[in-house]
């Protein structure tokens, strides 16, 4: 059990990392490395101490800092957007408008006063929350699920296999709970670690259906931790389901609710079919601030 002070220090290290890299890409892995905990723990600690999910915090800090060059009339709006790691003029404009109630072009012309997101030090924020001066936001209780189809390129995965595990808890009993921490140290990772249910074709005889791994580029030739192996994953389409935010203590209910939706879902309605042979079904760590996320391979019906 972490002490209050340990949580505060971890959050302060992550705050410092964010401030030093507002103009650079920040991943959950790099943030966790700064906090010196696994991505699961780092995100949870950051939200608990600051009251704000890490990437909401990063977005708001970037938008607040972007008001400076806009006021000084320096560069095009698209240049300001790129300087603060927004992918497009449209994306920056949408985010800026949600944050400040006006488009960046209006802000540049008229320069009204706006309330910037300038959070206090973690220790001050945490103390205020403990005294009840700041309230945690409540998760939406409606079982709304966001669904999208993503193209996944050919890639590799560094994986630790079990023997008989068919789900997370069996897997932890077989191989231990430290796998996630090991996977989080791989700097070349494309995304955060994932839990996977492998199709038969990707399971050597005598190995588990459920595994944990992290995806890396197809050309990856780096080190592989002892007891782990590298496998190739073909290009595929993934239908990704994301539930509503939830309180961390209710993670099992969040997973169960999303599974109910997935089991009843008819992808043919939208021109797809399940294609479990094309790749592993995957789950992200069930973090309350973002909702539970799971993906399953699909093919367009026209592809057969």
C-alpha positions as CSV (number, residue, x, y, z in Angstrom):
1,X,0.0,0.0,0.0
2,X,1.5,3.3,-1.1
3,X,1.6,6.1,1.4
4,X,0.1,9.5,0.8
5,X,3.6,11.0,0.3
6,X,4.7,8.3,-2.1
7,X,1.6,9.1,-4.3
8,X,2.3,12.8,-4.2
9,X,5.9,12.4,-5.2
10,X,5.0,10.1,-8.0
11,X,2.4,12.6,-9.3
12,X,4.9,15.5,-9.0
13,X,7.5,13.5,-11.1
14,X,4.8,13.0,-13.7
15,X,3.8,16.7,-13.6
16,X,7.4,17.6,-14.2
17,X,7.7,15.2,-17.1
18,X,4.6,16.8,-18.7
19,X,5.8,20.3,-18.3
20,X,9.2,19.4,-19.8
21,X,7.6,17.8,-22.8
22,X,4.5,19.8,-23.7
23,X,5.8,20.2,-27.2
24,X,6.7,16.5,-27.5
25,X,4.7,13.2,-27.8
26,X,3.9,11.9,-24.3
27,X,2.9,8.3,-23.9
28,X,1.4,6.5,-21.0
29,X,4.6,4.4,-20.9
30,X,6.9,7.5,-20.7
31,X,4.6,9.0,-18.1
32,X,4.7,5.8,-16.1
33,X,8.5,5.7,-16.4
34,X,8.7,9.2,-14.9
35,X,6.3,8.2,-12.1
36,X,8.3,5.0,-11.5
37,X,5.3,2.8,-11.5
38,X,3.5,0.6,-14.0
39,X,1.1,2.4,-16.4
40,X,-1.9,1.1,-14.5
41,X,-0.6,2.4,-11.2
42,X,0.8,5.6,-12.6
43,X,-2.5,6.6,-14.3
44,X,-4.5,5.7,-11.2
45,X,-2.1,7.6,-8.9
46,X,-2.1,10.7,-11.1
47,X,-5.9,10.8,-11.3
48,X,-6.2,10.2,-7.5
49,X,-3.8,13.0,-6.6
50,X,-4.7,15.6,-9.2
51,X,-8.4,14.7,-9.8
52,X,-7.7,14.8,-13.6
53,X,-6.9,11.9,-15.9
54,X,-3.4,12.2,-17.3
55,X,-4.2,12.9,-21.0
56,X,-7.0,15.3,-20.1
57,X,-4.4,17.1,-17.9
58,X,-1.9,17.1,-20.8
59,X,-4.4,18.4,-23.3
60,X,-5.6,21.2,-21.1
61,X,-2.0,22.3,-20.3
62,X,-1.1,22.3,-23.9
63,X,-4.1,24.4,-24.8
64,X,-3.4,26.9,-22.0
65,X,0.2,27.2,-23.2
66,X,-0.9,27.7,-26.8
67,X,-2.7,30.9,-25.8
68,X,0.8,32.6,-25.5
69,X,1.9,32.4,-29.1
70,X,-1.7,33.1,-30.2
71,X,-1.7,36.4,-28.2
72,X,1.7,37.3,-29.6
73,X,0.5,36.7,-33.2
74,X,3.4,34.3,-33.7
75,X,3.0,31.9,-36.7
76,X,0.0,30.4,-38.3
77,X,-2.6,28.7,-36.2
78,X,-1.7,25.4,-37.8
79,X,1.9,26.0,-36.7
80,X,0.8,26.5,-33.1
81,X,-1.3,23.4,-33.3
82,X,1.7,21.3,-34.5
83,X,4.0,22.9,-31.8
84,X,1.6,21.5,-29.2
85,X,1.3,18.1,-30.7
86,X,-2.2,18.4,-32.3
87,X,-2.4,16.5,-35.6
88,X,-4.5,19.0,-37.5
89,X,-6.0,22.5,-37.6
90,X,-9.5,21.1,-37.2
91,X,-8.5,19.0,-34.1
92,X,-6.8,21.9,-32.5
93,X,-9.8,24.2,-33.2
94,X,-12.2,21.7,-31.7
95,X,-10.2,21.2,-28.6
96,X,-9.5,24.9,-28.1
97,X,-13.2,25.7,-28.6
98,X,-14.3,23.1,-26.0
99,X,-11.7,24.4,-23.5
100,X,-12.3,28.2,-23.9
101,X,-15.7,28.6,-25.6
102,X,-14.2,30.2,-28.8
103,X,-12.1,29.3,-31.8
104,X,-8.4,30.1,-31.7
105,X,-8.9,32.5,-34.7
106,X,-11.4,34.5,-32.6
107,X,-9.1,34.4,-29.6
108,X,-6.2,35.7,-31.7
109,X,-8.2,38.6,-33.1
110,X,-9.9,39.8,-29.9
111,X,-7.6,38.4,-27.2
112,X,-10.3,38.2,-24.4
113,X,-9.4,37.1,-20.9
114,X,-9.7,33.3,-20.5
115,X,-9.2,31.0,-17.5
116,X,-6.1,29.0,-18.1
117,X,-5.5,25.6,-16.7
118,X,-2.6,26.2,-14.4
119,X,-2.8,23.4,-11.7
120,X,-1.0,23.7,-8.4
121,X,1.7,21.4,-7.2
122,X,0.4,17.8,-6.6
123,X,0.9,18.1,-2.8
124,X,-1.3,21.2,-2.7
125,X,-3.9,19.7,-4.9
126,X,-4.0,16.5,-3.0
127,X,-4.3,18.3,0.4
128,X,-7.3,20.3,-0.9
129,X,-9.0,17.2,-2.2
130,X,-8.5,15.5,1.1
131,X,-10.1,18.4,2.9
132,X,-13.1,18.2,0.5
133,X,-12.4,21.4,-1.3
134,X,-12.2,19.6,-4.7
135,X,-14.7,17.0,-5.7
136,X,-14.0,14.0,-7.9
137,X,-16.3,13.8,-11.0
138,X,-18.8,11.0,-11.1
139,X,-18.8,8.5,-13.9
140,X,-21.7,8.4,-16.3
141,X,-24.0,5.6,-15.2
142,X,-25.5,5.0,-18.7
143,X,-24.2,1.9,-20.4
144,X,-23.2,3.8,-23.6
145,X,-20.5,2.1,-25.6
146,X,-18.4,3.8,-28.3
147,X,-17.5,1.5,-31.3
148,X,-14.9,2.1,-34.1
149,X,-13.1,0.0,-36.7
150,X,-9.3,0.5,-36.8
151,X,-6.8,-0.7,-39.4
152,X,-3.9,-2.5,-37.7
153,X,-0.7,-2.9,-39.8
154,X,1.5,-5.9,-39.7
155,X,3.6,-5.8,-36.6
156,X,5.3,-7.9,-34.0
157,X,4.3,-8.7,-30.4
158,X,6.6,-9.5,-27.4
159,X,4.6,-12.0,-25.4
160,X,4.8,-14.1,-22.3
161,X,2.8,-17.3,-22.6
162,X,1.1,-19.3,-20.0
163,X,0.1,-22.9,-20.0
164,X,-3.7,-23.3,-19.6
165,X,-4.9,-19.8,-18.7
166,X,-8.1,-18.6,-20.5
167,X,-8.5,-15.3,-18.7
168,X,-6.5,-12.7,-16.7
169,X,-6.8,-14.1,-13.2
170,X,-5.8,-17.6,-14.3
171,X,-2.9,-16.1,-16.2
172,X,-1.7,-14.2,-13.1
173,X,-1.8,-17.4,-11.1
174,X,0.3,-19.2,-13.7
175,X,3.0,-16.6,-14.5
176,X,2.7,-13.9,-11.8
177,X,1.5,-10.3,-11.9
178,X,4.9,-8.7,-12.8
179,X,4.6,-9.3,-16.6
180,X,2.9,-5.9,-17.2
181,X,5.7,-4.1,-15.5
182,X,8.3,-5.9,-17.6
183,X,6.4,-5.2,-20.8
184,X,6.1,-1.5,-19.9
185,X,9.9,-1.1,-19.9
186,X,10.1,-1.8,-23.7
187,X,10.8,1.6,-25.1
188,X,10.0,0.7,-28.8
189,X,6.4,-0.3,-27.9
190,X,3.8,1.0,-30.2
191,X,1.1,1.1,-27.5
192,X,0.6,0.2,-23.9
193,X,0.7,-3.6,-23.0
194,X,-2.4,-5.6,-23.7
195,X,-4.0,-8.8,-22.6
196,X,-4.8,-11.1,-25.5
197,X,-7.0,-14.1,-26.4
198,X,-5.0,-15.9,-29.1
199,X,-6.6,-17.8,-32.0
200,X,-5.6,-21.5,-32.3
201,X,-3.2,-20.8,-35.2
202,X,-1.1,-18.5,-32.9
203,X,-0.9,-20.9,-30.0
204,X,1.9,-23.5,-29.9
205,X,0.8,-26.7,-28.4
206,X,0.7,-26.7,-24.6
207,X,0.4,-22.9,-24.3
208,X,-2.4,-20.7,-23.0
209,X,-5.2,-19.0,-24.9
210,X,-4.8,-15.9,-22.8
211,X,-1.4,-14.1,-22.7
212,X,0.0,-10.6,-22.1
213,X,2.2,-8.8,-24.6
214,X,3.2,-5.5,-26.1
215,X,3.2,-4.6,-29.8
216,X,6.4,-3.4,-31.5
217,X,7.2,-2.4,-35.1
218,X,7.6,-5.2,-37.6
219,X,11.3,-4.4,-38.0
220,X,11.9,-4.7,-34.3
221,X,15.2,-6.5,-33.6
222,X,15.8,-5.4,-30.0
223,X,16.3,-7.3,-26.8
224,X,13.6,-9.8,-25.6
225,X,13.3,-10.4,-21.8
226,X,14.0,-13.8,-20.5
227,X,11.0,-16.1,-20.7
228,X,9.3,-14.0,-23.4
229,X,9.2,-14.5,-27.2
230,X,8.5,-12.5,-30.3
231,X,5.7,-13.3,-32.8
232,X,4.4,-11.6,-35.9
233,X,0.9,-10.3,-36.2
234,X,-0.6,-9.9,-39.6
235,X,-2.4,-6.7,-40.7
236,X,-6.1,-6.8,-39.8
237,X,-9.1,-4.7,-39.0
238,X,-10.1,-4.4,-35.3
239,X,-13.6,-3.4,-34.0
240,X,-12.8,-1.6,-30.8
241,X,-15.4,-1.2,-28.0
242,X,-15.0,1.5,-25.3
243,X,-17.3,1.7,-22.3
244,X,-18.1,4.7,-20.1
245,X,-15.8,5.8,-17.3
246,X,-16.3,3.9,-14.0
247,X,-15.1,3.9,-10.4
248,X,-12.0,1.7,-10.2
249,X,-13.6,-0.5,-7.6
250,X,-16.3,-1.4,-10.1
251,X,-14.0,-2.7,-12.8
252,X,-15.4,-6.2,-12.9
253,X,-18.9,-4.8,-13.6
254,X,-17.5,-2.5,-16.3
255,X,-16.0,-5.4,-18.1
256,X,-19.1,-7.6,-17.7
257,X,-21.3,-4.8,-19.0
258,X,-19.1,-4.3,-22.1
259,X,-19.0,-8.0,-22.8
260,X,-22.8,-8.1,-22.7
261,X,-22.8,-5.4,-25.5
262,X,-20.1,-7.2,-27.5
263,X,-21.9,-10.6,-27.3
264,X,-25.1,-9.1,-28.6
265,X,-23.5,-6.9,-31.2
266,X,-24.2,-7.7,-34.9
267,X,-21.3,-6.4,-37.0
268,X,-23.0,-7.4,-40.2
269,X,-25.4,-4.5,-39.7
270,X,-22.4,-2.3,-40.5
271,X,-20.9,-4.4,-43.2
272,X,-18.4,-6.5,-41.1
273,X,-18.2,-10.0,-39.7
274,X,-16.1,-11.3,-36.8
275,X,-12.7,-12.6,-38.0
276,X,-11.1,-14.2,-34.9
277,X,-8.7,-16.1,-37.1
278,X,-7.1,-12.9,-38.2
279,X,-5.5,-11.9,-34.9
280,X,-5.9,-11.9,-31.2
281,X,-8.8,-10.3,-29.4
282,X,-7.3,-7.9,-26.9
283,X,-8.1,-5.9,-23.8
284,X,-6.5,-2.8,-22.3
285,X,-6.1,-2.4,-18.6
286,X,-9.5,-1.5,-17.1
287,X,-8.8,2.1,-16.1
288,X,-11.9,3.9,-14.7
289,X,-11.0,7.3,-16.1
290,X,-11.2,6.1,-19.7
291,X,-13.7,3.2,-19.5
292,X,-13.0,-0.4,-20.3
293,X,-11.6,-1.0,-23.8
294,X,-11.6,-4.3,-25.8
295,X,-11.0,-5.1,-29.5
296,X,-12.0,-8.0,-31.7
297,X,-10.8,-8.7,-35.3
298,X,-13.3,-8.2,-38.1
299,X,-13.4,-8.3,-41.9
300,X,-15.6,-6.4,-44.3
301,X,-18.3,-8.7,-45.5
302,X,-17.2,-8.0,-49.1
303,X,-13.8,-9.6,-48.3
304,X,-15.4,-12.9,-47.5
